[in-house]
Amino acid sequence: MGQEGLHYRDLAVRAGLSKSRTHTVFHPEPSKRRPIYIYEFHAVAAALDLSPLEAALVSDLCAGGGVDTEGVETEVKFYAGIINRFRKEMRQMMERIASLEWNDVRPAHGDLIIERVWAQVEDAYSDVADRKELRRLRNDEI
């Protein structure tokens, strides 16, 4: 809402919700806010042109006052892409590996996956930054 300069009244119109209900859900004072229903959540996400996953990520990333929101839009799109792709790949893997069941998958496995993948992600982005710097230097020489 903040990025688009919307007030709760504008959002209410876009989402097809009542203005008073939208105000109580998005009240500026957190202690006066009321929980949002699932159908309202989906309507608000659609009104802001976000998938429900992206809306949930934005909510989680921006929870709490004074959080730096620079780059949050790109960050949310990035995380949503990873989660959606991971979910698709995970389901396909479960079908490929005989006798692997969902109760074999543990939340702690996520930490192991992140540890194993993170070094590769950092290396890839270091390469991106190096190439970007090289292009900048070449353009400065011209």
C-alpha positions as MATLAB code, in Angstrom:
seq = 'MGQEGLHYRDLAVRAGLSKSRTHTVFHPEPSKRRPIYIYEFHAVAAALDLSPLEAALVSDLCAGGGVDTEGVETEVKFYAGIINRFRKEMRQMMERIASLEWNDVRPAHGDLIIERVWAQVEDAYSDVADRKELRRLRNDEI';
ca = [
       0.000    0.000    0.000;
       2.783    2.364    0.933;
       4.675    1.838   -2.312;
       1.588    2.666   -4.366;
       0.571    5.562   -2.095;
      -2.759    3.930   -1.253;
      -4.872    4.701    1.775;
      -7.153    2.120    3.330;
     -10.139    3.724    1.530;
      -8.492    3.213   -1.869;
      -7.634   -0.357   -0.993;
     -11.195   -1.024    0.165;
     -12.553    0.080   -3.209;
      -9.984   -1.988   -5.125;
     -10.519   -5.103   -3.003;
     -14.292   -4.797   -2.797;
     -14.283   -4.623    1.009;
     -16.023   -2.163    3.283;
     -14.036    0.916    4.242;
     -14.621    0.410    7.966;
     -13.499   -3.230    7.850;
     -10.402   -2.321    5.832;
      -9.610    0.425    8.342;
      -9.814   -1.979   11.302;
      -7.572   -4.510    9.549;
      -4.972   -1.917    8.507;
      -5.298    0.488   11.445;
      -2.178    2.646   11.849;
      -1.958    1.652   15.510;
      -1.117   -2.080   15.692;
      -2.967   -2.628   18.977;
      -6.243   -1.577   17.320;
      -5.916   -3.871   14.294;
      -8.192   -6.869   13.835;
      -7.263  -10.154   12.155;
      -7.941  -10.459    8.453;
     -10.072  -13.285    7.061;
      -8.646  -15.516    4.332;
     -11.068  -14.255    1.665;
     -10.145  -10.667    2.583;
      -6.457  -11.513    2.436;
      -6.858  -12.920   -1.083;
      -8.915   -9.893   -2.173;
      -6.292   -7.485   -0.838;
      -3.454   -9.446   -2.475;
      -5.280   -9.377   -5.820;
      -6.013   -5.652   -5.435;
      -2.304   -5.005   -4.904;
      -1.395   -7.286   -7.835;
       0.383   -9.764   -5.558;
       0.059  -13.506   -5.262;
      -1.097  -14.641   -1.808;
       2.440  -15.946   -1.216;
       3.946  -12.561   -2.086;
       1.447  -10.789    0.179;
       2.336  -13.099    3.067;
       6.055  -12.556    2.471;
       5.610   -8.779    2.387;
       3.650   -8.947    5.619;
       6.313  -11.049    7.319;
       9.262   -9.040    6.003;
       7.717   -5.694    6.941;
       6.324   -6.777   10.317;
       7.463   -4.557   13.133;
       8.075   -0.853   13.073;
      11.071    0.846   11.585;
      12.078   -2.010    9.287;
      14.083   -0.936    6.238;
      11.905   -1.665    3.207;
      14.482   -0.748    0.553;
      14.406   -3.439   -2.112;
      11.603   -5.353   -0.425;
       9.598   -5.631   -3.666;
      12.478   -7.323   -5.475;
      13.256   -9.409   -2.414;
       9.670  -10.664   -2.206;
       9.572  -11.573   -5.911;
      12.892  -13.393   -5.479;
      11.714  -15.406   -2.451;
       8.344  -16.184   -4.000;
      10.073  -17.497   -7.117;
      12.331  -19.718   -5.023;
       9.470  -21.064   -2.911;
       7.216  -21.776   -5.891;
      10.000  -23.501   -7.820;
      11.129  -25.444   -4.760;
       7.587  -26.612   -4.098;
       7.214  -27.853   -7.683;
      10.593  -29.595   -7.649;
       9.951  -31.135   -4.224;
       6.702  -32.718   -5.401;
       8.433  -34.114   -8.488;
      11.273  -35.487   -6.369;
       8.790  -37.177   -4.046;
       7.293  -38.956   -7.067;
      10.719  -40.001   -8.439;
      12.181  -41.451   -5.238;
      10.469  -44.705   -4.421;
       9.262  -45.123   -0.837;
      10.038  -41.500    0.121;
       7.007  -40.103    1.925;
       6.099  -36.684    3.248;
       6.517  -37.826    6.849;
      10.216  -38.481    6.006;
      10.716  -34.768    5.328;
      11.604  -32.757    8.426;
      11.705  -28.976    8.969;
      15.346  -29.290   10.084;
      16.224  -30.483    6.584;
      15.595  -26.906    5.417;
      18.595  -25.681    7.439;
      20.795  -28.342    5.860;
      19.610  -27.402    2.374;
      20.269  -23.708    3.018;
      23.779  -24.423    4.324;
      24.619  -26.499    1.259;
      23.153  -24.085   -1.266;
      24.045  -20.714    0.258;
      27.754  -20.831   -0.615;
      26.857  -21.469   -4.259;
      24.343  -18.605   -4.245;
      26.918  -16.221   -2.784;
      29.499  -17.300   -5.370;
      27.006  -16.744   -8.187;
      26.126  -13.233   -6.967;
      29.813  -12.414   -6.449;
      30.343  -13.292  -10.113;
      27.398  -11.059  -11.076;
      28.857   -8.173   -9.063;
      32.321   -8.699  -10.595;
      30.908   -8.628  -14.132;
      28.870   -5.539  -13.296;
      31.964   -3.773  -11.955;
      33.945   -4.787  -15.060;
      31.225   -3.337  -17.335;
      31.226   -0.127  -15.294;
      35.004    0.179  -15.591;
      34.877   -0.432  -19.350;
      32.178    2.223  -19.759;
      34.241    4.692  -17.694;
      37.238    4.158  -20.002;
      35.208    4.984  -23.121;
];
